[in-house]
């Protein structure tokens, strides 16, 4: 019985050695990017090597508000906010010369991203292409939209107008 317990403990210990490192995150709130406001979270493994799949998983992918067409402008807006706040975008390594990746397009096997550097290279570069599993020492940025310049669609306006007319007709019928 003791041998089984010892073997099980040893197996668990060895499995823990190969386990994925924990993701460390830090969030910069209230960032205006392309006219919308986001809370931007930077993700990185605590060993300083992050992959696309570490953050977004093996299946599917993130729903991102940016495309290859506006990715450079979005990266520059985010970079300006990061620099203005002197914000550390590399929570896993705390290295001021590291940067972040803003992923703008992705498929099951590849992604396109722009890179922003907080200092050292003080600029935005892009776009780059790479596999979903590429290892790197950059943080990956994700976004939570908190408000924006939402413009109602014409169909929504028509539906709201119809609802107001129906409400007015119901009130008139009661009177």
OpenMM code with the backbone's topology and positions (N, CA, C; nanometers):
from openmm import Vec3, app, unit

residues = "UNK UNK UNK UNK UNK UNK UNK UNK UNK UNK UNK UNK UNK UNK UNK UNK UNK UNK UNK UNK UNK UNK UNK UNK UNK UNK UNK UNK UNK UNK UNK UNK UNK UNK UNK UNK UNK UNK UNK UNK UNK UNK UNK UNK UNK UNK UNK UNK UNK UNK UNK UNK UNK UNK UNK UNK UNK UNK UNK UNK UNK UNK UNK UNK UNK UNK UNK UNK UNK UNK UNK UNK UNK UNK UNK UNK UNK UNK UNK UNK UNK UNK UNK UNK UNK UNK UNK UNK UNK UNK UNK UNK UNK UNK UNK UNK UNK UNK UNK UNK UNK UNK UNK UNK UNK UNK UNK UNK UNK UNK UNK UNK UNK UNK UNK UNK UNK UNK UNK UNK UNK UNK UNK UNK UNK UNK UNK UNK UNK UNK UNK UNK UNK UNK UNK UNK UNK UNK UNK UNK UNK UNK UNK UNK UNK UNK UNK UNK UNK UNK UNK UNK UNK UNK UNK UNK UNK UNK UNK UNK UNK UNK UNK UNK UNK UNK UNK UNK UNK UNK UNK UNK UNK UNK UNK".split()
positions = [
    Vec3(0.0819, -0.1189, 0.0000),
    Vec3(0.0000, 0.0000, 0.0000),
    Vec3(0.0865, 0.1255, 0.0000),
    Vec3(0.1943, 0.1233, 0.0762),
    Vec3(0.2819, 0.2391, 0.0810),
    Vec3(0.3485, 0.2630, -0.0539),
    Vec3(0.3784, 0.1565, -0.1280),
    Vec3(0.4415, 0.1700, -0.2584),
    Vec3(0.3481, 0.2406, -0.3569),
    Vec3(0.2173, 0.2084, -0.3519),
    Vec3(0.1199, 0.2745, -0.4392),
    Vec3(0.1116, 0.4230, -0.4070),
    Vec3(0.1097, 0.4553, -0.2794),
    Vec3(0.1027, 0.5959, -0.2386),
    Vec3(0.2274, 0.6708, -0.2822),
    Vec3(0.3430, 0.6088, -0.2664),
    Vec3(0.4683, 0.6709, -0.3076),
    Vec3(0.4716, 0.6939, -0.4586),
    Vec3(0.4261, 0.5950, -0.5353),
    Vec3(0.4230, 0.6077, -0.6822),
    Vec3(0.3265, 0.7181, -0.7254),
    Vec3(0.2106, 0.7256, -0.6606),
    Vec3(0.1126, 0.8290, -0.6948),
    Vec3(0.1676, 0.9677, -0.6639),
    Vec3(0.2331, 0.9811, -0.5484),
    Vec3(0.2917, 1.1097, -0.5111),
    Vec3(0.4017, 1.1506, -0.6085),
    Vec3(0.4844, 1.0559, -0.6461),
    Vec3(0.5918, 1.0824, -0.7412),
    Vec3(0.5359, 1.1223, -0.8775),
    Vec3(0.4299, 1.0554, -0.9217),
    Vec3(0.3674, 1.0870, -1.0512),
    Vec3(0.3097, 1.2279, -1.0499),
    Vec3(0.2439, 1.2655, -0.9409),
    Vec3(0.1890, 1.4007, -0.9298),
    Vec3(0.2993, 1.5057, -0.9290),
    Vec3(0.4078, 1.4766, -0.8607),
    Vec3(0.5203, 1.5692, -0.8557),
    Vec3(0.5824, 1.5901, -0.9925),
    Vec3(0.5991, 1.4823, -1.0679),
    Vec3(0.6555, 1.4932, -1.2028),
    Vec3(0.5605, 1.5653, -1.2969),
    Vec3(0.4310, 1.5425, -1.2812),
    Vec3(0.3330, 1.6118, -1.3654),
    Vec3(0.3371, 1.7617, -1.3386),
    Vec3(0.3609, 1.7998, -1.2145),
    Vec3(0.3669, 1.9414, -1.1791),
    Vec3(0.4844, 2.0131, -1.2416),
    Vec3(0.5944, 1.9400, -1.2683),
    Vec3(0.7119, 2.0011, -1.3291),
    Vec3(0.6810, 2.0494, -1.4697),
    Vec3(0.6009, 1.9709, -1.5447),
    Vec3(0.5693, 2.0078, -1.6815),
    Vec3(0.4460, 2.0945, -1.6944),
    Vec3(0.3843, 2.1315, -1.5840),
    Vec3(0.2610, 2.2093, -1.5898),
    Vec3(0.2884, 2.3500, -1.6421),
    Vec3(0.1861, 2.4068, -1.7029),
    Vec3(0.1972, 2.5410, -1.7590),
    Vec3(0.2137, 2.6431, -1.6466),
    Vec3(0.2968, 2.7422, -1.6733),
    Vec3(0.3173, 2.8481, -1.5750),
    Vec3(0.1908, 2.9312, -1.5626),
    Vec3(0.1769, 2.9968, -1.4513),
    Vec3(0.0583, 3.0793, -1.4276),
    Vec3(0.0648, 3.2066, -1.5108),
    Vec3(-0.0520, 3.2506, -1.5560),
    Vec3(-0.0606, 3.3758, -1.6307),
    Vec3(-0.0710, 3.4904, -1.5311),
    Vec3(0.0125, 3.5905, -1.5489),
    Vec3(0.0097, 3.7112, -1.4654),
    Vec3(-0.0563, 3.8208, -1.5481),
    Vec3(-0.1415, 3.8997, -1.4882),
    Vec3(-0.2108, 4.0056, -1.5616),
    Vec3(-0.2002, 4.1382, -1.4891),
    Vec3(-0.2076, 4.2449, -1.5665),
    Vec3(-0.2232, 4.3794, -1.5104),
    Vec3(-0.3128, 4.4564, -1.6056),
    Vec3(-0.3959, 4.5448, -1.5513),
    Vec3(-0.4967, 4.6138, -1.6320),
    Vec3(-0.4791, 4.7641, -1.6244),
    Vec3(-0.4860, 4.8280, -1.7402),
    Vec3(-0.4860, 4.9736, -1.7515),
    Vec3(-0.6279, 5.0135, -1.7900),
    Vec3(-0.6964, 5.0855, -1.7020),
    Vec3(-0.8375, 5.1190, -1.7222),
    Vec3(-0.8553, 5.2525, -1.7931),
    Vec3(-0.9669, 5.2634, -1.8650),
    Vec3(-1.0077, 5.3894, -1.9246),
    Vec3(-0.9194, 5.4377, -2.0383),
    Vec3(-0.8742, 5.3458, -2.1241),
    Vec3(-0.7868, 5.3822, -2.2356),
    Vec3(-0.8725, 5.4134, -2.3583),
    Vec3(-0.8520, 5.5310, -2.4181),
    Vec3(-0.9245, 5.5667, -2.5398),
    Vec3(-0.8462, 5.5177, -2.6605),
    Vec3(-0.9096, 5.4290, -2.7368),
    Vec3(-0.8479, 5.3710, -2.8560),
    Vec3(-0.9475, 5.3848, -2.9703),
    Vec3(-0.9065, 5.4554, -3.0744),
    Vec3(-0.9907, 5.4762, -3.1920),
    Vec3(-1.1291, 5.5282, -3.1543),
    Vec3(-1.1336, 5.6195, -3.0573),
    Vec3(-1.2590, 5.6837, -3.0186),
    Vec3(-1.3440, 5.6069, -2.9197),
    Vec3(-1.3037, 5.4875, -2.8803),
    Vec3(-1.3774, 5.4089, -2.7814),
    Vec3(-1.2922, 5.3924, -2.6567),
    Vec3(-1.3569, 5.3644, -2.5437),
    Vec3(-1.2853, 5.3479, -2.4181),
    Vec3(-1.2820, 5.2008, -2.3798),
    Vec3(-1.1613, 5.1549, -2.3424),
    Vec3(-1.1399, 5.0146, -2.3069),
    Vec3(-1.0647, 5.0051, -2.1750),
    Vec3(-1.0877, 4.8951, -2.1047),
    Vec3(-0.9972, 4.8501, -2.0007),
    Vec3(-0.9085, 4.7460, -2.0675),
    Vec3(-0.7777, 4.7703, -2.0700),
    Vec3(-0.6845, 4.6851, -2.1432),
    Vec3(-0.6061, 4.6017, -2.0426),
    Vec3(-0.6091, 4.4708, -2.0600),
    Vec3(-0.5369, 4.3797, -1.9714),
    Vec3(-0.4208, 4.3180, -2.0483),
    Vec3(-0.3039, 4.3205, -1.9846),
    Vec3(-0.1837, 4.2614, -2.0425),
    Vec3(-0.1584, 4.1294, -1.9717),
    Vec3(-0.1403, 4.0220, -2.0489),
    Vec3(-0.1243, 3.8868, -1.9965),
    Vec3(0.0156, 3.8371, -2.0284),
    Vec3(0.0763, 3.7698, -1.9313),
    Vec3(0.2066, 3.7083, -1.9564),
    Vec3(0.2304, 3.5956, -1.8570),
    Vec3(0.2974, 3.4897, -1.9032),
    Vec3(0.3369, 3.3822, -1.8116),
    Vec3(0.4383, 3.4365, -1.7128),
    Vec3(0.4374, 3.3822, -1.5910),
    Vec3(0.5322, 3.4308, -1.4915),
    Vec3(0.6754, 3.3893, -1.5230),
    Vec3(0.6944, 3.3001, -1.6215),
    Vec3(0.8314, 3.2680, -1.6615),
    Vec3(0.8768, 3.3566, -1.7773),
    Vec3(0.7900, 3.4516, -1.8194),
    Vec3(0.8282, 3.5480, -1.9215),
    Vec3(0.8108, 3.5015, -2.0638),
    Vec3(0.7439, 3.3877, -2.0847),
    Vec3(0.7207, 3.3405, -2.2212),
    Vec3(0.5726, 3.3121, -2.2394),
    Vec3(0.5079, 3.3906, -2.3221),
    Vec3(0.3644, 3.3798, -2.3418),
    Vec3(0.3348, 3.3341, -2.4837),
    Vec3(0.2369, 3.2461, -2.4991),
    Vec3(0.1912, 3.2100, -2.6328),
    Vec3(0.0487, 3.2588, -2.6507),
    Vec3(0.0090, 3.2687, -2.7748),
    Vec3(-0.1295, 3.3032, -2.8086),
    Vec3(-0.2249, 3.2090, -2.7362),
    Vec3(-0.1961, 3.0782, -2.7421),
    Vec3(-0.2852, 2.9793, -2.6825),
    Vec3(-0.2896, 2.9872, -2.5309),
    Vec3(-0.1823, 3.0348, -2.4663),
    Vec3(-0.1842, 3.0518, -2.3209),
    Vec3(-0.2969, 3.1455, -2.2811),
    Vec3(-0.3155, 3.2501, -2.3594),
    Vec3(-0.4140, 3.3532, -2.3248),
    Vec3(-0.5514, 3.3196, -2.3819),
    Vec3(-0.5562, 3.2758, -2.5078),
    Vec3(-0.6848, 3.2616, -2.5755),
    Vec3(-0.7335, 3.1186, -2.5867),
    Vec3(-0.6527, 3.0200, -2.5514),
    Vec3(-0.6948, 2.8815, -2.5583),
    Vec3(-0.6665, 2.8180, -2.6927),
    Vec3(-0.6869, 2.6867, -2.7001),
    Vec3(-0.6540, 2.6106, -2.8207),
    Vec3(-0.7623, 2.6199, -2.9270),
    Vec3(-0.8872, 2.6377, -2.8864),
    Vec3(-0.9988, 2.6358, -2.9804),
    Vec3(-1.0571, 2.7756, -2.9912),
    Vec3(-1.1001, 2.8121, -3.1107),
    Vec3(-1.1623, 2.9426, -3.1295),
    Vec3(-1.0589, 3.0522, -3.1221),
    Vec3(-1.0995, 3.1651, -3.0697),
    Vec3(-1.0078, 3.2775, -3.0586),
    Vec3(-1.0795, 3.3958, -2.9984),
    Vec3(-1.0070, 3.5023, -2.9762),
    Vec3(-1.0663, 3.6194, -2.9120),
    Vec3(-1.1551, 3.6977, -3.0080),
    Vec3(-1.2535, 3.7634, -2.9540),
    Vec3(-1.3333, 3.8576, -3.0321),
    Vec3(-1.2708, 3.9938, -3.0100),
    Vec3(-1.1958, 4.0403, -3.1081),
    Vec3(-1.1215, 4.1649, -3.0919),
    Vec3(-1.1853, 4.2763, -3.1743),
    Vec3(-1.1800, 4.3986, -3.1241),
    Vec3(-1.2432, 4.5101, -3.1943),
    Vec3(-1.1567, 4.5707, -3.3034),
    Vec3(-1.0418, 4.5118, -3.3337),
    Vec3(-0.9491, 4.5714, -3.4294),
    Vec3(-0.9269, 4.4775, -3.5465),
    Vec3(-0.8860, 4.5346, -3.6578),
    Vec3(-0.8552, 4.4578, -3.7777),
    Vec3(-0.7163, 4.4969, -3.8243),
    Vec3(-0.6679, 4.4268, -3.9265),
    Vec3(-0.5372, 4.4624, -3.9807),
    Vec3(-0.5384, 4.6052, -4.0344),
    Vec3(-0.6543, 4.6515, -4.0810),
    Vec3(-0.6633, 4.7859, -4.1385),
    Vec3(-0.6452, 4.8951, -4.0336),
    Vec3(-0.6977, 4.8752, -3.9133),
    Vec3(-0.6851, 4.9795, -3.8104),
    Vec3(-0.5941, 4.9381, -3.6952),
    Vec3(-0.5265, 4.8236, -3.7090),
    Vec3(-0.4428, 4.7725, -3.6001),
    Vec3(-0.3275, 4.8634, -3.5635),
    Vec3(-0.2628, 4.9249, -3.6630),
    Vec3(-0.1500, 5.0124, -3.6331),
    Vec3(-0.1964, 5.1354, -3.5567),
    Vec3(-0.3080, 5.1949, -3.5983),
    Vec3(-0.3601, 5.3132, -3.5281),
    Vec3(-0.4020, 5.2771, -3.3859),
    Vec3(-0.4629, 5.1595, -3.3683),
    Vec3(-0.5028, 5.1153, -3.2347),
    Vec3(-0.3809, 5.0942, -3.1464),
    Vec3(-0.2759, 5.0346, -3.2033),
    Vec3(-0.1533, 5.0119, -3.1272),
    Vec3(-0.0905, 5.1435, -3.0855),
    Vec3(-0.0900, 5.2410, -3.1747),
    Vec3(-0.0317, 5.3711, -3.1419),
    Vec3(-0.1112, 5.4417, -3.0327),
    Vec3(-0.2461, 5.4321, -3.0372),
    Vec3(-0.3282, 5.4897, -2.9300),
    Vec3(-0.2978, 5.4236, -2.7965),
    Vec3(-0.2887, 5.2904, -2.7972),
    Vec3(-0.2605, 5.2178, -2.6736),
    Vec3(-0.1204, 5.2490, -2.6233),
    Vec3(-0.0249, 5.2566, -2.7137),
    Vec3(0.1128, 5.2880, -2.6761),
    Vec3(0.1211, 5.4260, -2.6116),
    Vec3(0.0491, 5.5240, -2.6669),
    Vec3(0.0487, 5.6591, -2.6098),
    Vec3(-0.0079, 5.6568, -2.4677),
    Vec3(-0.1149, 5.5804, -2.4457),
    Vec3(-0.1749, 5.5719, -2.3115),
    Vec3(-0.0805, 5.5027, -2.2140),
    Vec3(-0.0135, 5.3967, -2.2590),
    Vec3(0.0820, 5.3243, -2.1750),
    Vec3(0.1972, 5.4155, -2.1350),
    Vec3(0.2513, 5.4889, -2.2317),
    Vec3(0.3631, 5.5791, -2.2032),
    Vec3(0.3216, 5.6938, -2.1115),
    Vec3(0.2007, 5.7487, -2.1340),
    Vec3(0.1545, 5.8604, -2.0522),
    Vec3(0.1373, 5.8190, -1.9058),
    Vec3(0.0953, 5.6940, -1.8841),
    Vec3(0.0729, 5.6463, -1.7476),
    Vec3(0.1964, 5.5799, -1.6890),
    Vec3(0.3035, 5.5665, -1.7685),
    Vec3(0.4224, 5.4932, -1.7261),
    Vec3(0.3835, 5.3547, -1.6743),
    Vec3(0.2961, 5.2892, -1.7494),
    Vec3(0.2357, 5.1626, -1.7087),
    Vec3(0.3236, 5.0457, -1.7513),
    Vec3(0.3413, 4.9487, -1.6637),
    Vec3(0.4217, 4.8302, -1.6925),
    Vec3(0.3353, 4.7299, -1.7678),
    Vec3(0.3655, 4.7109, -1.8963),
    Vec3(0.2878, 4.6183, -1.9780),
    Vec3(0.3436, 4.4769, -1.9732),
    Vec3(0.4463, 4.4535, -1.8930),
    Vec3(0.5069, 4.3208, -1.8861),
    Vec3(0.5038, 4.2696, -1.7425),
    Vec3(0.3855, 4.2321, -1.6952),
    Vec3(0.3749, 4.1917, -1.5546),
    Vec3(0.4573, 4.0694, -1.5205),
    Vec3(0.4887, 3.9858, -1.6185),
    Vec3(0.5619, 3.8629, -1.5885),
    Vec3(0.7102, 3.8843, -1.5688),
    Vec3(0.7698, 3.9804, -1.6395),
    Vec3(0.9138, 3.9981, -1.6319),
    Vec3(0.9563, 4.1333, -1.5779),
    Vec3(0.8679, 4.2305, -1.5785),
    Vec3(0.9009, 4.3652, -1.5286),
    Vec3(1.0210, 4.4244, -1.5999),
    Vec3(1.0277, 4.4103, -1.7286),
    Vec3(1.1381, 4.4644, -1.8059),
    Vec3(1.0846, 4.5781, -1.8907),
    Vec3(1.1327, 4.6994, -1.8670),
    Vec3(1.0788, 4.8174, -1.9344),
    Vec3(1.0996, 4.8134, -2.0848),
    Vec3(1.1952, 4.7356, -2.1333),
    Vec3(1.2183, 4.7300, -2.2770),
    Vec3(1.1291, 4.6288, -2.3474),
    Vec3(1.0495, 4.5557, -2.2725),
    Vec3(0.9562, 4.4624, -2.3351),
    Vec3(0.8329, 4.5398, -2.3783),
    Vec3(0.7489, 4.4764, -2.4555),
    Vec3(0.6316, 4.5453, -2.5074),
    Vec3(0.5078, 4.4594, -2.4979),
    Vec3(0.4134, 4.4860, -2.5860),
    Vec3(0.2898, 4.4084, -2.5881),
    Vec3(0.2537, 4.3770, -2.7326),
    Vec3(0.1738, 4.2741, -2.7485),
    Vec3(0.1210, 4.2398, -2.8793),
    Vec3(-0.0263, 4.2724, -2.8830),
    Vec3(-0.0675, 4.3424, -2.9876),
    Vec3(-0.2081, 4.3662, -3.0122),
    Vec3(-0.2460, 4.2770, -3.1306),
    Vec3(-0.3189, 4.1699, -3.1012),
    Vec3(-0.3539, 4.0717, -3.2036),
    Vec3(-0.4783, 4.1211, -3.2762),
    Vec3(-0.4698, 4.1282, -3.4087),
    Vec3(-0.5789, 4.1879, -3.4840),
    Vec3(-0.6513, 4.0893, -3.5754),
    Vec3(-0.5853, 3.9917, -3.6274),
    Vec3(-0.6486, 3.8902, -3.7111),
    Vec3(-0.5945, 3.7552, -3.6677),
    Vec3(-0.6765, 3.6514, -3.6778),
    Vec3(-0.6302, 3.5201, -3.6360),
    Vec3(-0.7096, 3.4122, -3.7062),
    Vec3(-0.6478, 3.2977, -3.7211),
    Vec3(-0.7138, 3.1781, -3.7723),
    Vec3(-0.6800, 3.0660, -3.6749),
    Vec3(-0.7146, 2.9444, -3.7133),
    Vec3(-0.6856, 2.8305, -3.6251),
    Vec3(-0.5359, 2.8094, -3.6087),
    Vec3(-0.4556, 2.8538, -3.7050),
    Vec3(-0.3127, 2.8242, -3.6979),
    Vec3(-0.2234, 2.9478, -3.6959),
    Vec3(-0.2739, 3.0653, -3.7357),
    Vec3(-0.1885, 3.1835, -3.7426),
    Vec3(-0.2577, 3.3047, -3.6834),
    Vec3(-0.1784, 3.4069, -3.6589),
    Vec3(-0.2319, 3.5331, -3.6128),
    Vec3(-0.1492, 3.6459, -3.6711),
    Vec3(-0.2101, 3.7630, -3.6801),
    Vec3(-0.1415, 3.8845, -3.7225),
    Vec3(-0.1456, 3.9803, -3.6054),
    Vec3(-0.0336, 4.0461, -3.5762),
    Vec3(-0.0308, 4.1349, -3.4618),
    Vec3(0.0542, 4.2571, -3.4899),
    Vec3(0.0319, 4.3589, -3.4102),
    Vec3(0.1168, 4.4774, -3.4057),
    Vec3(0.1843, 4.4780, -3.2695),
    Vec3(0.3028, 4.5325, -3.2624),
    Vec3(0.3779, 4.5343, -3.1374),
    Vec3(0.3971, 4.6767, -3.0907),
    Vec3(0.3758, 4.6997, -2.9637),
    Vec3(0.4033, 4.8292, -2.9040),
    Vec3(0.5101, 4.8148, -2.7973),
    Vec3(0.6048, 4.9064, -2.7946),
    Vec3(0.7131, 4.9032, -2.6969),
    Vec3(0.6962, 5.0196, -2.6017),
    Vec3(0.7065, 4.9940, -2.4724),
    Vec3(0.6879, 5.0988, -2.3734),
    Vec3(0.8071, 5.1934, -2.3703),
    Vec3(0.9259, 5.1423, -2.3875),
    Vec3(1.0436, 5.2284, -2.3899),
    Vec3(1.1510, 5.1581, -2.4711),
    Vec3(1.2657, 5.2160, -2.4807),
    Vec3(1.3717, 5.1531, -2.5583),
    Vec3(1.3495, 5.1710, -2.7071),
    Vec3(1.2459, 5.1075, -2.7609),
    Vec3(1.2159, 5.1192, -2.9030),
    Vec3(1.1006, 5.2151, -2.9287),
    Vec3(1.0456, 5.2744, -2.8277),
    Vec3(0.9399, 5.3761, -2.8326),
    Vec3(0.8720, 5.3931, -2.9679),
    Vec3(0.8009, 5.2948, -3.0106),
    Vec3(0.7267, 5.3045, -3.1347),
    Vec3(0.6402, 5.1829, -3.1539),
    Vec3(0.5601, 5.1826, -3.2596),
    Vec3(0.4753, 5.0676, -3.2889),
    Vec3(0.5168, 5.0096, -3.4226),
    Vec3(0.5240, 4.8799, -3.4310),
    Vec3(0.5657, 4.8121, -3.5525),
    Vec3(0.4562, 4.7167, -3.5946),
    Vec3(0.4439, 4.6908, -3.7208),
    Vec3(0.3450, 4.5930, -3.7633),
    Vec3(0.3208, 4.6071, -3.9114),
    Vec3(0.2438, 4.5150, -3.9645),
    Vec3(0.1945, 4.4001, -3.8903),
    Vec3(0.2885, 4.2816, -3.9061),
    Vec3(0.2817, 4.1903, -3.8109),
    Vec3(0.3638, 4.0699, -3.8124),
    Vec3(0.2704, 3.9508, -3.8212),
    Vec3(0.3184, 3.8410, -3.8743),
    Vec3(0.2409, 3.7183, -3.8798),
    Vec3(0.3157, 3.6093, -3.8052),
    Vec3(0.2422, 3.5209, -3.7435),
    Vec3(0.3059, 3.4107, -3.6728),
    Vec3(0.2056, 3.3041, -3.6376),
    Vec3(0.2559, 3.1889, -3.5990),
    Vec3(0.1690, 3.0799, -3.5564),
    Vec3(0.1034, 3.1104, -3.4232),
    Vec3(-0.0078, 3.0456, -3.3994),
    Vec3(-0.0794, 3.0677, -3.2732),
    Vec3(0.0069, 3.0315, -3.1530),
    Vec3(0.0978, 2.9364, -3.1678),
    Vec3(0.1739, 2.8883, -3.0534),
    Vec3(0.3110, 2.9520, -3.0394),
    Vec3(0.3425, 3.0547, -3.1211),
    Vec3(0.4752, 3.1159, -3.1131),
    Vec3(0.5073, 3.1593, -2.9704),
    Vec3(0.6243, 3.1207, -2.9239),
    Vec3(0.6700, 3.1675, -2.7934),
    Vec3(0.7356, 3.3032, -2.8104),
    Vec3(0.7191, 3.3866, -2.7146),
    Vec3(0.7827, 3.5178, -2.7176),
    Vec3(0.7856, 3.5709, -2.5762),
    Vec3(0.8488, 3.6836, -2.5570),
    Vec3(0.8552, 3.7406, -2.4228),
    Vec3(0.7744, 3.8692, -2.4132),
    Vec3(0.6724, 3.8793, -2.4972),
    Vec3(0.5877, 3.9985, -2.4954),
    Vec3(0.4558, 3.9680, -2.4271),
    Vec3(0.3964, 4.0698, -2.3683),
    Vec3(0.2613, 4.0557, -2.3164),
    Vec3(0.1625, 4.0570, -2.4317),
    Vec3(0.0507, 3.9911, -2.4128),
    Vec3(-0.0581, 3.9940, -2.5100),
    Vec3(-0.1696, 4.0761, -2.4489),
    Vec3(-0.2189, 4.1753, -2.5226),
    Vec3(-0.3220, 4.2656, -2.4718),
    Vec3(-0.4602, 4.2153, -2.5111),
    Vec3(-0.5543, 4.2198, -2.4149),
    Vec3(-0.6954, 4.1935, -2.4435),
    Vec3(-0.7762, 4.3141, -2.3971),
    Vec3(-0.8982, 4.3254, -2.4471),
    Vec3(-0.9740, 4.4489, -2.4317),
    Vec3(-1.1147, 4.4231, -2.3813),
    Vec3(-1.1590, 4.5089, -2.2880),
    Vec3(-1.2978, 4.5105, -2.2438),
    Vec3(-1.3504, 4.6501, -2.2744),
    Vec3(-1.4443, 4.6585, -2.3660),
    Vec3(-1.4991, 4.7887, -2.4039),
    Vec3(-1.5937, 4.8374, -2.2959),
    Vec3(-1.5694, 4.9573, -2.2455),
    Vec3(-1.6531, 5.0109, -2.1387),
    Vec3(-1.7482, 5.1187, -2.1873),
    Vec3(-1.7198, 5.1833, -2.2976),
    Vec3(-1.8145, 5.2728, -2.3635),
    Vec3(-1.7580, 5.3078, -2.4993),
    Vec3(-1.8370, 5.3753, -2.5781),
    Vec3(-1.7872, 5.4086, -2.7103),
    Vec3(-1.8849, 5.4934, -2.7870),
    Vec3(-1.8515, 5.5166, -2.9108),
    Vec3(-1.9358, 5.5990, -2.9953),
    Vec3(-2.0327, 5.5090, -3.0710),
    Vec3(-2.1247, 5.4471, -2.9957),
    Vec3(-2.2228, 5.3589, -3.0567),
    Vec3(-2.3258, 5.4406, -3.1332),
    Vec3(-2.3409, 5.4112, -3.2594),
    Vec3(-2.4401, 5.4784, -3.3419),
    Vec3(-2.5495, 5.3781, -3.3712),
    Vec3(-2.6774, 5.4120, -3.3375),
    Vec3(-2.7840, 5.3151, -3.3627),
    Vec3(-2.8008, 5.2881, -3.5122),
    Vec3(-2.8315, 5.1647, -3.5445),
    Vec3(-2.8572, 5.1277, -3.6832),
    Vec3(-2.9944, 5.1786, -3.7244),
    Vec3(-3.0161, 5.2074, -3.8535),
    Vec3(-3.1470, 5.2567, -3.8990),
    Vec3(-3.2616, 5.1628, -3.8613),
    Vec3(-3.2398, 5.0331, -3.8682),
    Vec3(-3.3443, 4.9380, -3.8306),
    Vec3(-3.3827, 4.9510, -3.6844),
    Vec3(-3.2844, 4.9756, -3.5982),
    Vec3(-3.3126, 4.9939, -3.4552),
    Vec3(-3.3937, 5.1199, -3.4322),
    Vec3(-3.3594, 5.2265, -3.5032),
    Vec3(-3.4350, 5.3514, -3.4914),
    Vec3(-3.5786, 5.3328, -3.5394),
    Vec3(-3.5976, 5.2612, -3.6496),
    Vec3(-3.7326, 5.2365, -3.7023),
    Vec3(-3.8144, 5.1549, -3.6026),
    Vec3(-3.7534, 5.0539, -3.5419),
    Vec3(-3.8229, 4.9711, -3.4436),
    Vec3(-3.8619, 5.0536, -3.3214),
    Vec3(-3.7724, 5.1395, -3.2759),
    Vec3(-3.8040, 5.2255, -3.1616),
    Vec3(-3.9172, 5.3219, -3.1967),
    Vec3(-3.9146, 5.3759, -3.3176),
    Vec3(-4.0221, 5.4662, -3.3615),
    Vec3(-4.1556, 5.3946, -3.3687),
    Vec3(-4.1543, 5.2712, -3.4208),
    Vec3(-4.2775, 5.1933, -3.4281),
    Vec3(-4.3323, 5.1650, -3.2886),
    Vec3(-4.2445, 5.1340, -3.1940),
    Vec3(-4.2868, 5.1069, -3.0561),
    Vec3(-4.3498, 5.2312, -2.9940),
    Vec3(-4.2920, 5.3492, -3.0197),
    Vec3(-4.3488, 5.4736, -2.9668),
    Vec3(-4.4856, 5.5026, -3.0285),
    Vec3(-4.5017, 5.4780, -3.1588),
    Vec3(-4.6319, 5.4960, -3.2238),
    Vec3(-4.7356, 5.4019, -3.1639),
    Vec3(-4.6977, 5.2759, -3.1426),
    Vec3(-4.7900, 5.1791, -3.0841),
    Vec3(-4.8283, 5.2187, -2.9426),
    Vec3(-4.7320, 5.2694, -2.8667),
    Vec3(-4.7600, 5.3149, -2.7306),
    Vec3(-4.8547, 5.4335, -2.7319),
    Vec3(-4.8326, 5.5270, -2.8241),
    Vec3(-4.9204, 5.6441, -2.8368),
    Vec3(-5.0602, 5.6035, -2.8770),
    Vec3(-5.0746, 5.5068, -2.9684),
    Vec3(-5.2060, 5.4603, -3.0113),
    Vec3(-5.2772, 5.3922, -2.8957),
    Vec3(-5.2057, 5.3137, -2.8158),
    Vec3(-5.2682, 5.2477, -2.7011),
    Vec3(-5.3152, 5.3497, -2.5988),
    Vec3(-5.2403, 5.4552, -2.5770),
    Vec3(-5.2799, 5.5597, -2.4823),
    Vec3(-5.4031, 5.6339, -2.5338),
    Vec3(-5.4073, 5.6595, -2.6666),
    Vec3(-5.5200, 5.7317, -2.7252),
    Vec3(-5.6473, 5.6477, -2.7148),
    Vec3(-5.6336, 5.5154, -2.7330),
    Vec3(-5.7487, 5.4264, -2.7267),
    Vec3(-5.8071, 5.4250, -2.5854),
    Vec3(-5.7220, 5.4333, -2.4821),
    Vec3(-5.7682, 5.4346, -2.3436),
    Vec3(-5.8441, 5.5627, -2.3100),
    Vec3(-5.8034, 5.6725, -2.3705),
    Vec3(-5.8619, 5.8030, -2.3374),
    Vec3(-5.9972, 5.8252, -2.4000),
] * unit.nanometer
topology = app.Topology()
chain = topology.addChain("A")
for resn in residues:
    res = topology.addResidue(resn, chain)
    for name in ("N", "CA", "C"):
        topology.addAtom(name, app.Element.getBySymbol(name[0]), res)
